[in-house]
């Protein structure tokens, strides 16, 4: 398949993915907006003032970047895992498998579909946060870079989950039992400086901590971890997960008999 | 003539140890209308699955218009269109989007994809339904949608797995005519079917597969010539009390106005009618008792089962 044709195939998959999540916006775009407004109201307006300053910032200013990143992570992941598994379940994945589209184009098409939803929800949540606080802007490139890399990483992770999944239960296990705990314990709601040393060390093994902190640095200029290290780590995870996902597609694992 | 599909020593052993294909050879010439027949579990879907990359082969080779799929599957796939047996499109997508998207998978630019989609939706009578969600279509429309989708990149080889399963007779005949037209325009067609009448009506060549091996592969005409006996049902004007004495013919009295008569290929129908006339029996109408190909199919598969020493095979799905 020529490069031009591969580009058309990539745009086709991406367009279909965007069309899917915008068609079902009541399931994909509205719920995270409502959830996050509730977070802003409860943790920002109601409880926030009683908590006081966190890492030198008001609590709502501290918590907003983490909540935006949480939405990006959750939505990137769930878009790809549900779309790809839905294609497997309906058999429509065969439309792509019988076509000449190379595996890496399939992978990138689905991944950037997830990125599109992650960033769309991130943008909605960011706009909503302006109703509750005036966001600072410390380093725009860090914000955009980290949100893009995070969305890519969790979209690939969603694809890997969907490849292995054999039932709808299988696509909810990882988000419920792995992703949610890691996100909640990833410094969204607190600074790890508040934790005893042992738990600080444990927290540093959580990759989401690095993403949240780097993202927060872009807004507030403060971080619990070195920002450059966060970019390196997320990039390394992307490379590893990309290679693994490509390997699974090439082997046809749970896709070709 | 160029070979549209060439299969050599194709073998497939599934993870559970089932040997679905035992090393088959098959050639389909360009322009053929080819039927692949076989009972359930014979290996038809496995063979088709391997050709279109949904099933991984254990060994052997496949070429599509001379292109080895192990060397350049991407190019080979450009020549292939596949219509699966099960509906496998996005049920919530619009009809037009399903076709335009499929064209995109083959690298067709958007404008060309839209033109082709319109062309095939019109040809298959679905243009009025272009903005309907696929799940809202009737069963027959869904099947036509899958044919349109398989044609949108204009393949040279179209493979259809049970294309008229579950559709009414009117639609089946319309589909047959459409496939004949496509074939006349130069598209090679391979179909699997349970309707042997379909294979007899459409296909110029037939291969019969059973237990993962090809037991017959020849022209439809030659295959039908293998039938040694045909059974005819004759409706008579006169009321009959018993089967008349017809030297050289065997048969049965079905009811007071119809006879079943077995006619050997070497026997003349003129002689049969002459014998009946001697008994003052006038024939009002005559028809084949069963589909001829069906008889042959059953006898070939049964012969294969006997050779395998198994008789009937209750173990296959």
Interface residues (C-beta under 8 A of the other chain):
Chain A: X1 X2 X4 X5 X6 X8 X9 X11 X12 X13 X15 X16 X19 X23 X87 X90 X91 X92 X94 X95 X96 X97 X98 X99 X100 X101 X102 X252 X256 X257
Chain B: X14 X49 X52 X53 X54 X55 X56 X73 X74 X75 X77 X78 X80 X82 X84 X86 X87 X88 X89 X90 X91 X92 X93 X97 X101 X102 X104 X105 X106 X107 X108 X109 X110 X149
